Amino acid sequence: MQTTYGKVRGATRDGITAFLGIPYAAPPFGPNRFQPPRPPEPWDGIRDAVEYGPTAPKPGYPHPYVRLLDDPDIPGDDCLNLNVWTPGGSGLPVMVWIHGGAFRNGSGALPVYDGHNFARDGVVCVTINYRLGVEGFAHLPGAPPNRGLRDQVAALEWVRADIAAFGGDPDRVTVFGESAGAMSVTTLLSLDLGLFGRAIAQSGAGAVAQDPEDAMLVTREMAARLGVEPTAQGFAALEPAAILPVQSAVATEVTALPDPGRWGATTAASGMSLIPVLDGDLLRQRPEDAIADGAGRDVDLLMGYTSEEFRFFLMPSGLAAEFTEDLIGLVAAGMGLPPGVPAGYRDHHPAMTPGELMAAIITDGMFRIPADRAAAAHALSGGRTWMYEFAWRSPNHDLGACHALELGFVFDNLTGDPEGLAGPNPPQGLADRMHRAWVDFAVHGDPGWARFDPSARAVKTFDAPGDDVVHDPHGDDRKLWD
């Protein structure tokens, strides 16, 4: 297969050809470190593309999440690469996946992201890698900000230029992602780049953005612990592997106690240390404000969440058991939540333990309410908008309908989902229905249920054994945030 930079050879199984590890940008190290993505060097001959390429530098997941989430670590500098699955042909719709992982973990090489079954159903599927953590998102004087976000744009530009060779139509691109990947999707939507016509944001519709001053608080803290200047030159004196332990320690502290006095209000509100920054160049406006102003109105949008997102972060670790009513108030205040929210949730859910109540509040504050608001803004600006809720509850680890649980269902790849997350016998019928809705959206621009508008608030609920459309689900809780 001929690309702009050279020929690639993939591997075919059951009529689907996979091309893995294709570079879309040069290795972001050496003179390219902390720089915008640059074109890769062209190659002669035919490049074998039969194995996943290197992944971006990242820490491992801590216990117990290492047994719940795959996160392969593939060494090598050429980490700005992507993977393509195609059934062949021409003029096919394209789906480009942006992985999650809190902007510091993940890659396009996770088994659950295998795009074979999308290609089986007539879609050219692409998964990408981008720079993570300090390399991609630290705000460093002397370097362009939002390098990881710029990598995503470069990958989409590669798709625009080269996907026709793989049978895809560059004018029929759907970008989709989950968690930080969904936050990236919503951010890209707000930029109006014209690189895609449809978008799916799973569990991350509230695109996060740091004020530069808050981002520098994180940079200075990491630099002080590393013993370097808080600049691109200072961090460049260290290998990425030497930075990762401090990066992880600061990230854990921000998440555990999101103190706006220490980390800044925008960092505390996100609960993440390294995220896109309002740089006045690529990202000039908060994504939710840009969407409300009409950005992305020409892009069809599907967005949603799982019913119990934050149980993933509190239940397996045992943190839920340590929560008290007083601690709920402290965390809620640190995240800048409306003061009446904790008491209102307690009134609505009297049987919940403090840990369960905290999970419900943060599920709504970080996922459901931002998704509802973004969908309403997009619809009110004239955009075609749909919403969903994934409600099937995992039988494992008291996870419930938690964060990331829907991934194997969306990709129709339950065997690629670790048994620790979905359990030994997840319902294949639910995967059939959810995967089909995603394919229908990419192919036809309609996932198969009523569009969302702020008056009726139609939300498709995916569950087993069957699904339903619910109007204004959890409406009493939603009104607490108004």
N, C-alpha and C positions, 0 to 999 in steps of 0.2 A: 504494500500500500504506500503510495507516494504522499508525503506531507511536505510542508514548506521547507523543512530543514533536512529531509532525507527520507529514505524508504524504510518501512518497518514490516516485520513479518510476525503475525500472530499465530494462535493455535485454535483449531476448530473442534468443537464438541457438540454433537446433536444439532448440527446445522448452524450453530452460533460461533462466531469467531471473536475471541478475546485478544485485544492488544493491550499489554500491561507495561507500565513504567515508561511511557513516552514522555520525554522532557518537553515542557512548554516554555521553560525559561532556564537560564544558566544557573549553575550551582551558586547559592547565595552565601558564599564564603570567600576567603581571600579578599581580593579587591572589590568583590561584590557584596561583602558583608555589610549589613545595615543600609543597603542601597535599594533603589526601586528594582523590580524584576527586570532583567535584561534578556534579550533573545539568546537561545542556546546556540552553541557552535554547530553549524551544519556538519553532517557526517557523510562519508562516502560508503558505497555498497549498501547492503541491507542490514538493518539493525534488528536483532531478535528482540521481540517484545512479548515474551512468554512467561515472565516472572515479574511480580510486583517490584517497583523500584524502591530506592531508599526512602525512608520516612523522615520527617523533620525532627530535629532534636527535641526531646520531650522526656519528662520524668515518667516513671511507672505509676500506675494507680496504687494508692495505699490499700492496705488491708481494711475492710473485707472486700473492697470493690474490685480488686484484681481477680477475684473468682467470679465476679458477676459480669465484667466487661472485658472483651478481648481488646488488646491494643498492641499489635505486633510492632516490634522495634527492628527495622531493617537498616543496617549501617550503610553509610555512603554519603557523599556530598551532593549528588544529583537528585535532591529531594523534591524539587519543583517539577513533579511529573504527574501524569494522569493516566487513566485506564479507560478503554473503550470496549464495549460489547455490542456487536452488530449482527443482524440476521442477513446482511447484504441487501442489495437492491438500491433504490434511490428515492429521494424525496421523503424520507421517513421522519416522524417527529423525534426530537432529541430531548433527553432528560439529563441534566447536569447536577450531580449530588455534591453538596458541601457538607462535610462531616462536622459533628459536634465534638465536645470535649473541653468546654470552658475556655476556649482559645489557648489551651496549653497542652491538650492531649488529642489523640485520635489521628486517623489517616484514611485515605481511600482504600487501604488494603485490608480492612476488617472483613472477615468472612461473611458477616451478615449483609455487607454492602455489595456482594457479588451481583453484578447486573445481568446475569444470564437470563433470568426469568422476565425481566423487562424486554430484553431483546427477543426472547421467545414470543412475546406478545406484540411485536412489531415496532418497538421503540429502540432507537440507538441510545444506550445508557453510558454516561461518562461519570467517573468519580475522580476527584482531584485531591492533591495535597497542597498545603500552603504553610508558610512559616508560622510558628506558634510561639507563645510565651514571649520572653525578652526579644528573641530574634525577630518576631513578627509584629509585636504590639507594644513593647516598651516605648515610652515617649523619651527620646534621647536627643538632646541638643547636638546638632551636627549631622543628624540623619533625618531623612524624610519619615514622617509618622505614618502609621497605618500600613506598614509594609505587608502584613498578612492579607489585609483587605485588597491591596494593590495586586498581590499574587492572584487572588480570586478573579479580579478583573482581567489580568493577563491570561488566565486559563480560559475565561469566556471569550476573549479575543482570539485565542487559538481555535476554539470551537467555531467561531464565526468564519475563520479563514480556512480550516482544514476538515471540518466534519463532513462535508459533501463527499470527500473521498471514501468515507466509511459508510455511505448510504444515507447520511442525515441531511435534513434541510436546515440550513442556518437561519432561516426565517421562521422556524417552528420549534423554538427552544423553550423548554420549561426548566427553570432553576429551582431546586428543592433542597431542603436541609433540615436538620433537627438540632435543637438546643443552640449552642453557639453557631452551628451551621444555619439554623433558622434565623437567628439574630443577624447573621451575615446576609441572608436572603432579603430580610426586611430592609436592612441598610442599603443593599444594592438596589432594591426597588426604589428607595427614596432618592437615589442619585440620578435616575432617569437617563441611563447610559445607552438605552436602545439595543442592548445585547440579548434580551430575551423578551418573549411576549406573554409568558405565564410564569407564575411563581407559587410555590408551596412552602409554607413556614410551619414546621412541626415543633411545638413546645419551645417557642422562642420568638414569638411575634413582637414582643417588646424589645426592639433593637436598643442595645445599650450604647452609651457614648459618654466618655469622661471629659470633663473640662480639663484643659491642659494643666492648670494649676494642681488639680487633684492627681492627675497622672504623674506629675513631677514628685509629689509626695512619695509615691510608690518607688519611682526611680531612685530618689535620694536614699530611701531606706535600704534598698537592695545594694546600692553602691557603697553605703557605709559599712554594711556587713561584709562586702567583698573586698573592701579596702581599695576601691578605685574611685576615680572622679565620676560624677553622674552625667557622663557624656557618651556619645557614640565611641569616641576615641578611648575613653576609659574602659568601657565594656569590651571593646574589640581587643584589648590586651589579654583577655581571658578566653579560653576555649569554651564553647557552649556547654560542654559537660561540667565544667567547673562552676558555671552559673546556676545550673538546674537545682542543686540542693537549697540554695538561698531563695531562688524563685519559688520553690515549693513551700518553704517555710513561711514566706510572706503571704503567699496565696492562702495558706491554711489559716493564718491569723486574720486576714481580711474576712474570710468566710465565717470563721467561728465567732468573731465579735466585730460586726460591721460598724465601727465607730467613726462617725463623720468628723469628729474633732481631730482624729488622728489621720484618717485616710482621705478626707474630703467627702462631701455629700454625694457626688455622683458615683464615686467608687463604692461607698457604703451601700447605696441604693441597689447597686448591681450585685453585691456580694462577691465580686470577682476583682482581682488585682490588675490584670492586664487585658484591656478591651479596646475597641476602637476609640479614637480621640477626636474631638472636635478641633480639627487642625486648620480650619479656615481655607483649605485648599480642596482636597478631595471631599472631606466631610465638613460642610459649612453650617449645617443645621441639624438639630436633633431629628432623627428619622421620623419619629411620630409627628413632629411639627411639619416636616416636609410633606408627609403623606396627607396630613390634614389640609395642607395648602394645594393639594392636587398632584403632587409628584407620584408617578407610577399609575395614574388613573387609566392609562391605556393598556396596562398589564392585568390579565385575569389573575385573581388571587384566591388561593385556597389556604386557610390557616386553621389551626386548632391546637389541642392540648390533650393530655391524659387527665382522667378525673382526679387522680391523687398523686400528682407529680412529685411532691417533695417527700413523700414517704421513702423514696429511693435514697435520700440523703440522711434520713433520721432513723429508719428502722433497722437496716442491717448492721449499722455501726453501734447500735445501742444508745445513741444520743437521745432518742425519744423518751427513754425511761428516766433520763436525768432532768427533763424539763419540769419546771414549776410554774405556777401562775405568774409569779413575780418575774421570772426569766422571760416569759412571753412578752410582757410589757417592755422589758429592756431591749429585746431584739427588735420588736416592732418599732420602738422609738428610734433605734439606730438605723433602721432601714427607711425611716421617714414616712411610715404608714400613717394614715389618718388616725387620730387619737381614739375615736370611738370604735375602731374595728375589732380589737380583742374582746371588748365587752359584748359587742353585737354578736360575734361568733359564739361566744360562750352561751348567750341566750338562745341562739338558734341550734346549738349542738351540745346540750347539757350532758349527754352521756360520754362525750369524748374525754380521754385523758389529756393532760396538758401537752404531751408530746403529739398526740393525734391532732389536737387543736392547732398547735404550731404548724404542723404539716399542712393542714387545711388552709390556714391563713397565708402561708408563704406560697402554696400552690396557686392561690388566687392572685396574690400580690405580684408574683413574678411571672405568672404564665397566663391564667385565665383572663384577668382584667385587662392586661396589656393587649391580649389577642382580641378581646371584645372591642376595645377602643380603636385598635388599628383597623379592624374589619369595618367598624362603623364609619371611621374617617374615610377609608377607601371607598365604601359604598356611597357615602354622601357626596364625594367628589365626582361621582359618576362611574366608578370602577365596578366591574363585574366581580362579585365577592361571594365566597362560600365559606361556611365554618363546619368543623367537626369536633367531636369529643370521643376519645378512645376510653371506653369504660370497662373493658374486660379486666378482671382482677387475677393477678398471678397467685398461684397457691403457695409460693415459696417465700420464706423469710418475712412474712407479714408485709410484703411489698404493696399489695393491692394493685390498682391501676396506676403504676408508677411511671416516672420519667424513663424514657428510652424503651419501654416495653413494647411499643408499637412497631419498632424497626423491622423485626423479622416478619411481621404481618404486611407491612408496606412493600417490602422487597419480595414477598412470597418465598421467604427463605428461612423457615423456622428451624431447619437443621443448622443454619449458621448462627443461631442465637444461643448463647451459652445456657445450658439447662438450669443454671442457678438463677436466671432472670425470669424465664417464662415457665419453668417446670418441665416435666418429662413429656406431657401430652397436650401441648397447646392446640386450640381448635383450628384445624386446617380450613374449615368453612369460612371462618372469620378472615383468615389470610386471603382466601379467594376473593371475598367481597371487597376488602380494603384495597388490595393490590389492583383489582379491576377498576375501582373508582379513580385511583391515581393514573392508571393508563388512560381511562376515558377522558380525564381532565387534560392530559398531555395531547391526546389525539383529537378530541372534539371540543375542548374548552368547556366541558360541563361534566362534573363528577357524578351527576345523577340525582340530585335533590334540589329543593328550592334554594334560590339565592338568598343571601343574608341581607337584611336591611334593619336599621336600628329600631323600627317600630314593631316588627314581628319577631326578629331575632331567631330565625330558624337555624337549628344546629343538628347536624346528623350525628347520632350516637351509635358508635360501633361497639357491639357486644356479642356475646354468644349466649343462646343459640341464634338470636336475631337482632336486627338493628331497628332504629326508629328515628324519626325527626321530632325533636323537642323544641318548643318555643320558649325562649328565655330560661334555659336550665339554670338552677341555683339562683334564681332572680332575687330572692330575699337577701342572699349574701352579696350579690352584685351591687345592690342599692346602697350597701354600707360604704362603698368606695366613691359614690357620687359626691 
